[in-house]
Amino acid sequence: MTARNCLCGARPDVKLEQRSLPEGGLGMVCWVECPVCGQLGPRVTGPADADEAQLRAEAIQAWNEMLERARPAGNF
């Protein structure tokens, strides 16, 4: 799965980090971010041993859906 270009036209980056969770312990957080304008996609979380490929796919899907709501296909 490929992330759509940002609304500013730039190619976004997929970020993945291990973070402390509010309820304790460690977890993985993944999101898509535009390196040009700073637009952030929804964050997807999972346990520390989560499948990174699955988290990346979910974050890209959330990003693409966010952009689809902002700019439906064919409406530029």
All heavy atoms as a GROMACS GRO file, in nm:
protein
  569
    1MET      N    1   0.085  -0.118   0.000
    1MET     CA    2   0.000   0.000   0.000
    1MET      C    3   0.090   0.124   0.000
    1MET      O    4   0.190   0.129   0.070
    1MET     CB    5  -0.090  -0.002   0.123
    1MET     CG    6  -0.178   0.118   0.135
    1MET     SD    7  -0.291   0.113   0.274
    1MET     CE    8  -0.416   0.008   0.205
    2THR      N    9   0.050   0.222  -0.079
    2THR     CA   10   0.127   0.346  -0.091
    2THR      C   11   0.046   0.463  -0.037
    2THR      O   12  -0.073   0.475  -0.065
    2THR     CB   13   0.160   0.371  -0.240
    2THR    OG1   14   0.229   0.258  -0.291
    2THR    CG2   15   0.246   0.493  -0.256
    3ALA      N   16   0.116   0.549   0.036
    3ALA     CA   17   0.051   0.670   0.088
    3ALA      C   18   0.035   0.771  -0.024
    3ALA      O   19   0.128   0.793  -0.103
    3ALA     CB   20   0.133   0.730   0.202
    4ARG      N   21  -0.084   0.831  -0.032
    4ARG     CA   22  -0.108   0.937  -0.130
    4ARG      C   23  -0.021   1.058  -0.096
    4ARG      O   24   0.012   1.081   0.021
    4ARG     CB   25  -0.254   0.980  -0.127
    4ARG     CG   26  -0.348   0.876  -0.183
    4ARG     CD   27  -0.493   0.916  -0.171
    4ARG     NE   28  -0.520   1.044  -0.240
    4ARG     CZ   29  -0.640   1.101  -0.241
    4ARG    NH1   30  -0.742   1.045  -0.179
    4ARG    NH2   31  -0.658   1.214  -0.304
    5ASN      N   32   0.014   1.136  -0.198
    5ASN     CA   33   0.086   1.260  -0.171
    5ASN      C   34   0.002   1.351  -0.084
    5ASN      O   35  -0.122   1.350  -0.091
    5ASN     CB   36   0.122   1.330  -0.301
    5ASN     CG   37   0.236   1.263  -0.373
    5ASN    OD1   38   0.302   1.175  -0.321
    5ASN    ND2   39   0.258   1.304  -0.496
    6CYS      N   40   0.069   1.431  -0.005
    6CYS     CA   41   0.003   1.525   0.086
    6CYS      C   42  -0.077   1.627   0.006
    6CYS      O   43  -0.058   1.644  -0.115
    6CYS     CB   44   0.109   1.595   0.171
    6CYS     SG   45   0.043   1.710   0.292
    7LEU      N   46  -0.163   1.699   0.073
    7LEU     CA   47  -0.240   1.806   0.008
    7LEU      C   48  -0.149   1.913  -0.050
    7LEU      O   49  -0.185   1.979  -0.147
    7LEU     CB   50  -0.338   1.868   0.108
    7LEU     CG   51  -0.448   1.775   0.158
    7LEU    CD1   52  -0.530   1.845   0.266
    7LEU    CD2   53  -0.537   1.728   0.045
    8CYS      N   54  -0.028   1.929   0.007
    8CYS     CA   55   0.067   2.027  -0.045
    8CYS      C   56   0.144   1.972  -0.165
    8CYS      O   57   0.219   2.045  -0.229
    8CYS     CB   58   0.163   2.073   0.064
    8CYS     SG   59   0.291   1.952   0.108
    9GLY      N   60   0.126   1.842  -0.195
    9GLY     CA   61   0.191   1.782  -0.309
    9GLY      C   62   0.315   1.699  -0.277
    9GLY      O   63   0.368   1.630  -0.362
   10ALA      N   64   0.363   1.709  -0.153
   10ALA     CA   65   0.486   1.638  -0.114
   10ALA      C   66   0.460   1.490  -0.086
   10ALA      O   67   0.349   1.450  -0.051
   10ALA     CB   68   0.546   1.703   0.010
   11ARG      N   69   0.564   1.411  -0.101
   11ARG     CA   70   0.558   1.268  -0.069
   11ARG      C   71   0.576   1.252   0.082
   11ARG      O   72   0.674   1.300   0.138
   11ARG     CB   73   0.671   1.197  -0.143
   11ARG     CG   74   0.671   1.051  -0.125
   11ARG     CD   75   0.650   0.986  -0.262
   11ARG     NE   76   0.646   0.842  -0.250
   11ARG     CZ   77   0.535   0.774  -0.249
   11ARG    NH1   78   0.420   0.835  -0.259
   11ARG    NH2   79   0.536   0.643  -0.240
   12PRO      N   80   0.482   1.188   0.151
   12PRO     CA   81   0.490   1.178   0.296
   12PRO      C   82   0.584   1.066   0.342
   12PRO      O   83   0.622   0.978   0.265
   12PRO     CB   84   0.346   1.146   0.336
   12PRO     CG   85   0.294   1.070   0.219
   12PRO     CD   86   0.358   1.131   0.098
   13ASP      N   87   0.620   1.073   0.469
   13ASP     CA   88   0.702   0.971   0.535
   13ASP      C   89   0.615   0.891   0.630
   13ASP      O   90   0.522   0.946   0.691
   13ASP     CB   91   0.814   1.036   0.617
   13ASP     CG   92   0.912   1.116   0.531
   13ASP    OD1   93   0.938   1.073   0.417
   13ASP    OD2   94   0.961   1.219   0.580
   14VAL      N   95   0.648   0.763   0.647
   14VAL     CA   96   0.581   0.680   0.747
   14VAL      C   97   0.674   0.670   0.867
   14VAL      O   98   0.792   0.636   0.853
   14VAL     CB   99   0.551   0.538   0.692
   14VAL    CG1  100   0.483   0.453   0.798
   14VAL    CG2  101   0.463   0.547   0.567
   15LYS      N  102   0.624   0.706   0.983
   15LYS     CA  103   0.703   0.706   1.107
   15LYS      C  104   0.658   0.592   1.196
   15LYS      O  105   0.537   0.563   1.206
   15LYS     CB  106   0.684   0.838   1.183
   15LYS     CG  107   0.713   0.962   1.101
   15LYS     CD  108   0.860   0.976   1.078
   15LYS     CE  109   0.889   1.111   1.011
   15LYS     NZ  110   1.027   1.144   1.012
   16LEU      N  111   0.752   0.528   1.263
   16LEU     CA  112   0.722   0.418   1.355
   16LEU      C  113   0.812   0.434   1.476
   16LEU      O  114   0.934   0.448   1.462
   16LEU     CB  115   0.748   0.284   1.286
   16LEU     CG  116   0.717   0.158   1.364
   16LEU    CD1  117   0.567   0.145   1.384
   16LEU    CD2  118   0.771   0.036   1.293
   17GLU      N  119   0.753   0.437   1.594
   17GLU     CA  120   0.829   0.455   1.718
   17GLU      C  121   0.778   0.361   1.826
   17GLU      O  122   0.660   0.325   1.827
   17GLU     CB  123   0.812   0.597   1.773
   17GLU     CG  124   0.878   0.705   1.696
   17GLU     CD  125   0.864   0.840   1.764
   17GLU    OE1  126   0.794   0.851   1.867
   17GLU    OE2  127   0.922   0.935   1.712
   18GLN      N  128   0.867   0.329   1.917
   18GLN     CA  129   0.826   0.258   2.037
   18GLN      C  130   0.811   0.364   2.146
   18GLN      O  131   0.899   0.448   2.164
   18GLN     CB  132   0.931   0.155   2.077
   18GLN     CG  133   0.882   0.061   2.183
   18GLN     CD  134   0.978  -0.054   2.204
   18GLN    OE1  135   1.098  -0.034   2.212
   18GLN    NE2  136   0.924  -0.173   2.214
   19ARG      N  137   0.697   0.364   2.215
   19ARG     CA  138   0.668   0.466   2.317
   19ARG      C  139   0.611   0.403   2.441
   19ARG      O  140   0.554   0.294   2.436
   19ARG     CB  141   0.567   0.567   2.264
   19ARG     CG  142   0.617   0.653   2.153
   19ARG     CD  143   0.518   0.761   2.124
   19ARG     NE  144   0.566   0.849   2.018
   19ARG     CZ  145   0.496   0.944   1.964
   19ARG    NH1  146   0.372   0.965   2.003
   19ARG    NH2  147   0.546   1.020   1.870
   20SER      N  148   0.621   0.476   2.550
   20SER     CA  149   0.556   0.434   2.674
   20SER      C  150   0.407   0.460   2.661
   20SER      O  151   0.366   0.566   2.613
   20SER     CB  152   0.610   0.513   2.792
   20SER     OG  153   0.747   0.485   2.811
   21LEU      N  154   0.327   0.365   2.701
   21LEU     CA  155   0.182   0.379   2.694
   21LEU      C  156   0.130   0.440   2.824
   21LEU      O  157   0.188   0.419   2.931
   21LEU     CB  158   0.117   0.243   2.670
   21LEU     CG  159   0.156   0.173   2.540
   21LEU    CD1  160   0.095   0.034   2.536
   21LEU    CD2  161   0.111   0.256   2.421
   22PRO      N  162   0.019   0.516   2.818
   22PRO     CA  163  -0.038   0.578   2.937
   22PRO      C  164  -0.072   0.476   3.046
   22PRO      O  165  -0.060   0.503   3.164
   22PRO     CB  166  -0.164   0.648   2.887
   22PRO     CG  167  -0.148   0.660   2.740
   22PRO     CD  168  -0.056   0.551   2.697
   23GLU      N  169  -0.117   0.357   3.002
   23GLU     CA  170  -0.154   0.255   3.100
   23GLU      C  171  -0.033   0.174   3.147
   23GLU      O  172  -0.047   0.079   3.222
   23GLU     CB  173  -0.263   0.163   3.044
   23GLU     CG  174  -0.233   0.096   2.914
   23GLU     CD  175  -0.262   0.182   2.790
   23GLU    OE1  176  -0.323   0.288   2.798
   23GLU    OE2  177  -0.217   0.138   2.683
   24GLY      N  178   0.087   0.212   3.103
   24GLY     CA  179   0.210   0.144   3.142
   24GLY      C  180   0.259   0.049   3.034
   24GLY      O  181   0.184   0.006   2.949
   25GLY      N  182   0.385   0.021   3.038
   25GLY     CA  183   0.444  -0.067   2.939
   25GLY      C  184   0.481   0.008   2.811
   25GLY      O  185   0.467   0.129   2.802
   26LEU      N  186   0.531  -0.068   2.715
   26LEU     CA  187   0.571  -0.010   2.587
   26LEU      C  188   0.476  -0.052   2.476
   26LEU      O  189   0.415  -0.158   2.483
   26LEU     CB  190   0.712  -0.056   2.549
   26LEU     CG  191   0.826  -0.007   2.637
   26LEU    CD1  192   0.957  -0.071   2.594
   26LEU    CD2  193   0.837   0.145   2.629
   27GLY      N  194   0.466   0.032   2.377
   27GLY     CA  195   0.383   0.002   2.261
   27GLY      C  196   0.443   0.065   2.139
   27GLY      O  197   0.535   0.146   2.146
   28MET      N  198   0.394   0.025   2.023
   28MET     CA  199   0.439   0.081   1.897
   28MET      C  200   0.335   0.182   1.848
   28MET      O  201   0.215   0.159   1.860
   28MET     CB  202   0.455  -0.028   1.792
   28MET     CG  203   0.561  -0.131   1.825
   28MET     SD  204   0.728  -0.064   1.840
   28MET     CE  205   0.761  -0.021   1.670
   29VAL      N  206   0.384   0.292   1.794
   29VAL     CA  207   0.298   0.396   1.738
   29VAL      C  208   0.345   0.423   1.595
   29VAL      O  209   0.465   0.439   1.571
   29VAL     CB  210   0.304   0.526   1.820
   29VAL    CG1  211   0.216   0.634   1.760
   29VAL    CG2  212   0.267   0.500   1.965
   30CYS      N  213   0.252   0.427   1.502
   30CYS     CA  214   0.286   0.451   1.362
   30CYS      C  215   0.192   0.558   1.307
   30CYS      O  216   0.075   0.562   1.341
   30CYS     CB  217   0.272   0.321   1.282
   30CYS     SG  218   0.334   0.330   1.114
   31TRP      N  219   0.247   0.646   1.221
   31TRP     CA  220   0.167   0.749   1.158
   31TRP      C  221   0.237   0.795   1.030
   31TRP      O  222   0.352   0.763   1.006
   31TRP     CB  223   0.145   0.868   1.252
   31TRP     CG  224   0.268   0.948   1.281
   31TRP    CD1  225   0.308   1.064   1.220
   31TRP    CD2  226   0.369   0.919   1.378
   31TRP    NE1  227   0.427   1.108   1.274
   31TRP    CE2  228   0.466   1.020   1.371
   31TRP    CE3  229   0.387   0.818   1.471
   31TRP    CZ2  230   0.580   1.022   1.452
   31TRP    CZ3  231   0.500   0.819   1.551
   31TRP    CH2  232   0.594   0.921   1.542
   32VAL      N  233   0.165   0.868   0.948
   32VAL     CA  234   0.219   0.926   0.825
   32VAL      C  235   0.231   1.076   0.848
   32VAL      O  236   0.143   1.138   0.906
   32VAL     CB  237   0.130   0.895   0.703
   32VAL    CG1  238   0.186   0.958   0.577
   32VAL    CG2  239   0.115   0.744   0.685
   33GLU      N  240   0.343   1.133   0.801
   33GLU     CA  241   0.372   1.274   0.826
   33GLU      C  242   0.431   1.336   0.700
   33GLU      O  243   0.515   1.276   0.634
   33GLU     CB  244   0.472   1.283   0.941
   33GLU     CG  245   0.516   1.419   0.978
   33GLU     CD  246   0.611   1.416   1.096
   33GLU    OE1  247   0.589   1.340   1.192
   33GLU    OE2  248   0.709   1.491   1.091
   34CYS      N  249   0.389   1.457   0.670
   34CYS     CA  250   0.444   1.530   0.556
   34CYS      C  251   0.571   1.605   0.599
   34CYS      O  252   0.566   1.683   0.694
   34CYS     CB  253   0.343   1.629   0.500
   34CYS     SG  254   0.410   1.725   0.361
   35PRO      N  255   0.684   1.581   0.532
   35PRO     CA  256   0.807   1.649   0.571
   35PRO      C  257   0.811   1.797   0.529
   35PRO      O  258   0.897   1.871   0.574
   35PRO     CB  259   0.915   1.570   0.497
   35PRO     CG  260   0.847   1.516   0.377
   35PRO     CD  261   0.705   1.490   0.420
   36VAL      N  262   0.718   1.839   0.445
   36VAL     CA  263   0.718   1.977   0.395
   36VAL      C  264   0.627   2.066   0.479
   36VAL      O  265   0.670   2.166   0.535
   36VAL     CB  266   0.678   1.982   0.246
   36VAL    CG1  267   0.666   2.125   0.197
   36VAL    CG2  268   0.778   1.904   0.162
   37CYS      N  269   0.498   2.030   0.488
   37CYS     CA  270   0.403   2.117   0.558
   37CYS      C  271   0.373   2.071   0.701
   37CYS      O  272   0.311   2.144   0.777
   37CYS     CB  273   0.273   2.130   0.479
   37CYS     SG  274   0.170   1.982   0.482
   38GLY      N  275   0.414   1.949   0.736
   38GLY     CA  276   0.394   1.902   0.873
   38GLY      C  277   0.260   1.835   0.898
   38GLY      O  278   0.230   1.798   1.012
   39GLN      N  279   0.179   1.817   0.795
   39GLN     CA  280   0.049   1.750   0.812
   39GLN      C  281   0.072   1.612   0.874
   39GLN      O  282   0.160   1.539   0.832
   39GLN     CB  283  -0.021   1.736   0.678
   39GLN     CG  284  -0.152   1.660   0.682
   39GLN     CD  285  -0.261   1.739   0.754
   39GLN    OE1  286  -0.279   1.857   0.727
   39GLN    NE2  287  -0.330   1.675   0.843
   40LEU      N  288  -0.008   1.579   0.975
   40LEU     CA  289   0.002   1.450   1.042
   40LEU      C  290  -0.121   1.366   1.016
   40LEU      O  291  -0.233   1.418   1.018
   40LEU     CB  292   0.016   1.468   1.194
   40LEU     CG  293   0.139   1.540   1.243
   40LEU    CD1  294   0.128   1.567   1.392
   40LEU    CD2  295   0.263   1.460   1.212
   41GLY      N  296  -0.100   1.239   0.994
   41GLY     CA  297  -0.210   1.146   0.981
   41GLY      C  298  -0.247   1.088   1.117
   41GLY      O  299  -0.175   1.109   1.216
   42PRO      N  300  -0.357   1.017   1.123
   42PRO     CA  301  -0.398   0.954   1.249
   42PRO      C  302  -0.291   0.856   1.298
   42PRO      O  303  -0.225   0.789   1.219
   42PRO     CB  304  -0.526   0.879   1.211
   42PRO     CG  305  -0.574   0.944   1.086
   42PRO     CD  306  -0.453   0.991   1.015
   43ARG      N  307  -0.275   0.849   1.428
   43ARG     CA  308  -0.180   0.756   1.488
   43ARG      C  309  -0.245   0.620   1.507
   43ARG      O  310  -0.360   0.611   1.548
   43ARG     CB  311  -0.130   0.809   1.620
   43ARG     CG  312  -0.033   0.927   1.598
   43ARG     CD  313   0.016   0.983   1.726
   43ARG     NE  314   0.123   1.078   1.730
   43ARG     CZ  315   0.167   1.162   1.640
   43ARG    NH1  316   0.113   1.165   1.523
   43ARG    NH2  317   0.265   1.245   1.660
   44VAL      N  318  -0.169   0.517   1.478
   44VAL     CA  319  -0.213   0.379   1.496
   44VAL      C  320  -0.122   0.318   1.601
   44VAL      O  321   0.000   0.329   1.592
   44VAL     CB  322  -0.202   0.300   1.363
   44VAL    CG1  323  -0.240   0.156   1.382
   44VAL    CG2  324  -0.289   0.365   1.256
   45THR      N  325  -0.181   0.256   1.702
   45THR     CA  326  -0.100   0.198   1.810
   45THR      C  327  -0.118   0.048   1.817
   45THR      O  328  -0.220  -0.007   1.773
   45THR     CB  329  -0.139   0.260   1.945
   45THR    OG1  330  -0.277   0.233   1.971
   45THR    CG2  331  -0.117   0.410   1.948
   46GLY      N  332  -0.018  -0.015   1.874
   46GLY     CA  333  -0.021  -0.158   1.894
   46GLY      C  334   0.075  -0.196   2.006
   46GLY      O  335   0.151  -0.111   2.054
   47PRO      N  336   0.075  -0.320   2.046
   47PRO     CA  337   0.167  -0.364   2.151
   47PRO      C  338   0.312  -0.358   2.101
   47PRO      O  339   0.338  -0.348   1.981
   47PRO     CB  340   0.124  -0.508   2.180
   47PRO     CG  341   0.051  -0.551   2.058
   47PRO     CD  342  -0.009  -0.428   1.998
   48ALA      N  343   0.407  -0.367   2.194
   48ALA     CA  344   0.548  -0.358   2.160
   48ALA      C  345   0.590  -0.465   2.060
   48ALA      O  346   0.680  -0.443   1.979
   48ALA     CB  347   0.633  -0.366   2.286
   49ASP      N  348   0.524  -0.579   2.061
   49ASP     CA  349   0.560  -0.688   1.970
   49ASP      C  350   0.468  -0.692   1.846
   49ASP      O  351   0.459  -0.793   1.778
   49ASP     CB  352   0.558  -0.821   2.041
   49ASP     CG  353   0.421  -0.857   2.099
   49ASP    OD1  354   0.333  -0.768   2.102
   49ASP    OD2  355   0.404  -0.972   2.142
   50ALA      N  356   0.402  -0.582   1.816
   50ALA     CA  357   0.310  -0.575   1.703
   50ALA      C  358   0.383  -0.595   1.571
   50ALA      O  359   0.502  -0.566   1.559
   50ALA     CB  360   0.238  -0.440   1.701
   51ASP      N  361   0.312  -0.644   1.472
   51ASP     CA  362   0.365  -0.661   1.338
   51ASP      C  363   0.382  -0.522   1.276
   51ASP      O  364   0.284  -0.451   1.250
   51ASP     CB  365   0.268  -0.747   1.256
   51ASP     CG  366   0.313  -0.768   1.114
   51ASP    OD1  367   0.432  -0.747   1.083
   51ASP    OD2  368   0.227  -0.806   1.032
   52GLU      N  369   0.508  -0.482   1.252
   52GLU     CA  370   0.535  -0.348   1.200
   52GLU      C  371   0.472  -0.325   1.063
   52GLU      O  372   0.421  -0.217   1.035
   52GLU     CB  373   0.686  -0.325   1.193
   52GLU     CG  374   0.750  -0.313   1.328
   52GLU     CD  375   0.900  -0.282   1.320
   52GLU    OE1  376   0.947  -0.240   1.212
   52GLU    OE2  377   0.967  -0.299   1.422
   53ALA      N  378   0.472  -0.425   0.979
   53ALA     CA  379   0.413  -0.410   0.845
   53ALA      C  380   0.263  -0.383   0.856
   53ALA      O  381   0.209  -0.301   0.781
   53ALA     CB  382   0.439  -0.534   0.761
   54GLN      N  383   0.196  -0.449   0.949
   54GLN     CA  384   0.053  -0.428   0.969
   54GLN      C  385   0.025  -0.287   1.021
   54GLN      O  386  -0.068  -0.221   0.974
   54GLN     CB  387  -0.004  -0.533   1.066
   54GLN     CG  388  -0.152  -0.518   1.092
   54GLN     CD  389  -0.238  -0.543   0.970
   54GLN    OE1  390  -0.202  -0.623   0.883
   54GLN    NE2  391  -0.349  -0.475   0.961
   55LEU      N  392   0.105  -0.241   1.117
   55LEU     CA  393   0.088  -0.105   1.169
   55LEU      C  394   0.110  -0.001   1.060
   55LEU      O  395   0.035   0.096   1.048
   55LEU     CB  396   0.183  -0.078   1.286
   55LEU     CG  397   0.147  -0.140   1.419
   55LEU    CD1  398   0.255  -0.108   1.522
   55LEU    CD2  399   0.012  -0.093   1.468
   56ARG      N  400   0.213  -0.022   0.977
   56ARG     CA  401   0.240   0.071   0.868
   56ARG      C  402   0.122   0.074   0.769
   56ARG      O  403   0.080   0.180   0.725
   56ARG     CB  404   0.368   0.033   0.794
   56ARG     CG  405   0.492   0.062   0.872
   56ARG     CD  406   0.617   0.015   0.796
   56ARG     NE  407   0.736   0.028   0.876
   56ARG     CZ  408   0.809   0.138   0.886
   56ARG    NH1  409   0.774   0.246   0.820
   56ARG    NH2  410   0.915   0.140   0.962
   57ALA      N  411   0.070  -0.042   0.736
   57ALA     CA  412  -0.043  -0.050   0.643
   57ALA      C  413  -0.165   0.022   0.699
   57ALA      O  414  -0.234   0.094   0.627
   57ALA     CB  415  -0.076  -0.195   0.611
   58GLU      N  416  -0.192   0.004   0.829
   58GLU     CA  417  -0.306   0.071   0.892
   58GLU      C  418  -0.287   0.222   0.894
   58GLU      O  419  -0.381   0.298   0.871
   58GLU     CB  420  -0.327   0.017   1.033
   58GLU     CG  421  -0.378  -0.125   1.037
   58GLU     CD  422  -0.391  -0.179   1.178
   58GLU    OE1  423  -0.402  -0.100   1.274
   58GLU    OE2  424  -0.390  -0.303   1.193
   59ALA      N  425  -0.164   0.268   0.922
   59ALA     CA  426  -0.137   0.412   0.925
   59ALA      C  427  -0.151   0.473   0.786
   59ALA      O  428  -0.207   0.582   0.770
   59ALA     CB  429   0.003   0.438   0.981
   60ILE      N  430  -0.104   0.403   0.683
   60ILE     CA  431  -0.116   0.452   0.546
   60ILE      C  432  -0.263   0.455   0.505
   60ILE      O  433  -0.308   0.552   0.443
   60ILE     CB  434  -0.032   0.365   0.450
   60ILE    CG1  435   0.116   0.391   0.475
   60ILE    CG2  436  -0.068   0.394   0.304
   60ILE    CD1  437   0.210   0.294   0.404
   61GLN      N  438  -0.338   0.353   0.541
   61GLN     CA  439  -0.481   0.352   0.509
   61GLN      C  440  -0.552   0.468   0.576
   61GLN      O  441  -0.635   0.537   0.514
   61GLN     CB  442  -0.544   0.220   0.551
   61GLN     CG  443  -0.691   0.213   0.519
   61GLN     CD  444  -0.753   0.080   0.558
   61GLN    OE1  445  -0.684  -0.013   0.597
   61GLN    NE2  446  -0.884   0.071   0.546
   62ALA      N  447  -0.520   0.495   0.703
   62ALA     CA  448  -0.582   0.606   0.775
   62ALA      C  449  -0.546   0.739   0.709
   62ALA      O  450  -0.630   0.829   0.696
   62ALA     CB  451  -0.540   0.604   0.922
   63TRP      N  452  -0.422   0.754   0.666
   63TRP     CA  453  -0.376   0.876   0.596
   63TRP      C  454  -0.454   0.895   0.466
   63TRP      O  455  -0.505   1.002   0.438
   63TRP     CB  456  -0.227   0.865   0.570
   63TRP     CG  457  -0.169   0.967   0.476
   63TRP    CD1  458  -0.150   0.953   0.342
   63TRP    CD2  459  -0.118   1.097   0.510
   63TRP    NE1  460  -0.092   1.065   0.290
   63TRP    CE2  461  -0.071   1.155   0.390
   63TRP    CE3  462  -0.108   1.169   0.628
   63TRP    CZ2  463  -0.015   1.282   0.387
   63TRP    CZ3  464  -0.052   1.296   0.624
   63TRP    CH2  465  -0.007   1.352   0.506
   64ASN      N  466  -0.460   0.788   0.386
   64ASN     CA  467  -0.530   0.797   0.258
   64ASN      C  468  -0.677   0.831   0.277
   64ASN      O  469  -0.733   0.911   0.201
   64ASN     CB  470  -0.514   0.666   0.180
   64ASN     CG  471  -0.373   0.647   0.127
   64ASN    OD1  472  -0.293   0.740   0.123
   64ASN    ND2  473  -0.341   0.525   0.090
   65GLU      N  474  -0.740   0.772   0.378
   65GLU     CA  475  -0.881   0.804   0.406
   65GLU      C  476  -0.897   0.949   0.450
   65GLU      O  477  -0.993   1.015   0.411
   65GLU     CB  478  -0.936   0.709   0.512
   65GLU     CG  479  -0.954   0.567   0.461
   65GLU     CD  480  -0.989   0.467   0.570
   65GLU    OE1  481  -0.995   0.506   0.689
   65GLU    OE2  482  -1.009   0.349   0.535
   66MET      N  483  -0.803   0.999   0.529
   66MET     CA  484  -0.808   1.139   0.574
   66MET      C  485  -0.798   1.232   0.453
   66MET      O  486  -0.875   1.328   0.441
   66MET     CB  487  -0.693   1.166   0.672
   66MET     CG  488  -0.686   1.308   0.722
   66MET     SD  489  -0.538   1.339   0.822
   66MET     CE  490  -0.413   1.353   0.694
   67LEU      N  491  -0.706   1.201   0.361
   67LEU     CA  492  -0.692   1.285   0.242
   67LEU      C  493  -0.812   1.273   0.150
   67LEU      O  494  -0.852   1.371   0.087
   67LEU     CB  495  -0.565   1.249   0.167
   67LEU     CG  496  -0.434   1.281   0.236
   67LEU    CD1  497  -0.317   1.251   0.144
   67LEU    CD2  498  -0.428   1.425   0.283
   68GLU      N  499  -0.872   1.155   0.143
   68GLU     CA  500  -0.991   1.136   0.060
   68GLU      C  501  -1.107   1.223   0.109
   68GLU      O  502  -1.182   1.279   0.029
   68GLU     CB  503  -1.031   0.988   0.059
   68GLU     CG  504  -1.150   0.957  -0.028
   68GLU     CD  505  -1.129   0.982  -0.176
   68GLU    OE1  506  -1.016   0.973  -0.224
   68GLU    OE2  507  -1.229   1.012  -0.245
   69ARG      N  508  -1.119   1.236   0.241
   69ARG     CA  509  -1.224   1.323   0.296
   69ARG      C  510  -1.195   1.470   0.266
   69ARG      O  511  -1.285   1.549   0.240
   69ARG     CB  512  -1.237   1.302   0.447
   69ARG     CG  513  -1.301   1.171   0.485
   69ARG     CD  514  -1.332   1.162   0.633
   69ARG     NE  515  -1.215   1.172   0.717
   69ARG     CZ  516  -1.135   1.072   0.754
   69ARG    NH1  517  -1.161   0.949   0.710
   69ARG    NH2  518  -1.032   1.090   0.831
   70ALA      N  519  -1.065   1.506   0.267
   70ALA     CA  520  -1.028   1.646   0.242
   70ALA      C  521  -1.031   1.680   0.094
   70ALA      O  522  -1.064   1.793   0.056
   70ALA     CB  523  -0.887   1.672   0.297
   71ARG      N  524  -0.995   1.581   0.010
   71ARG     CA  525  -0.989   1.606  -0.134
   71ARG      C  526  -1.035   1.480  -0.208
   71ARG      O  527  -0.955   1.397  -0.248
   71ARG     CB  528  -0.846   1.642  -0.175
   71ARG     CG  529  -0.830   1.671  -0.321
   71ARG     CD  530  -0.688   1.702  -0.360
   71ARG     NE  531  -0.601   1.588  -0.334
   71ARG     CZ  532  -0.471   1.594  -0.322
   71ARG    NH1  533  -0.410   1.709  -0.329
   71ARG    NH2  534  -0.399   1.486  -0.301
   72PRO      N  535  -1.165   1.464  -0.224
   72PRO     CA  536  -1.216   1.346  -0.295
   72PRO      C  537  -1.155   1.334  -0.434
   72PRO      O  538  -1.124   1.433  -0.498
   72PRO     CB  539  -1.367   1.370  -0.303
   72PRO     CG  540  -1.396   1.469  -0.196
   72PRO     CD  541  -1.272   1.554  -0.183
   73ALA      N  542  -1.138   1.212  -0.480
   73ALA     CA  543  -1.079   1.186  -0.613
   73ALA      C  544  -1.153   1.266  -0.720
   73ALA      O  545  -1.275   1.269  -0.724
   73ALA     CB  546  -1.084   1.038  -0.644
   74GLY      N  547  -1.078   1.332  -0.805
   74GLY     CA  548  -1.139   1.410  -0.912
   74GLY      C  549  -1.170   1.554  -0.874
   74GLY      O  550  -1.201   1.635  -0.960
   75ASN      N  551  -1.163   1.587  -0.746
   75ASN     CA  552  -1.190   1.725  -0.702
   75ASN      C  553  -1.062   1.787  -0.654
   75ASN      O  554  -1.025   1.780  -0.539
   75ASN     CB  555  -1.294   1.727  -0.588
   75ASN     CG  556  -1.429   1.681  -0.634
   75ASN    OD1  557  -1.463   1.695  -0.750
   75ASN    ND2  558  -1.506   1.624  -0.545
   76PHE      N  559  -0.993   1.853  -0.745
   76PHE     CA  560  -0.864   1.913  -0.709
   76PHE      C  561  -0.883   2.059  -0.689
   76PHE      O  562  -0.860   2.151  -0.722
   76PHE     CB  563  -0.757   1.882  -0.814
   76PHE     CG  564  -0.735   1.736  -0.826
   76PHE    CD1  565  -0.800   1.659  -0.920
   76PHE    CD2  566  -0.649   1.672  -0.739
   76PHE    CE1  567  -0.779   1.524  -0.931
   76PHE    CE2  568  -0.627   1.535  -0.749
   76PHE     CZ  569  -0.691   1.462  -0.844
   0.00000   0.00000   0.00000
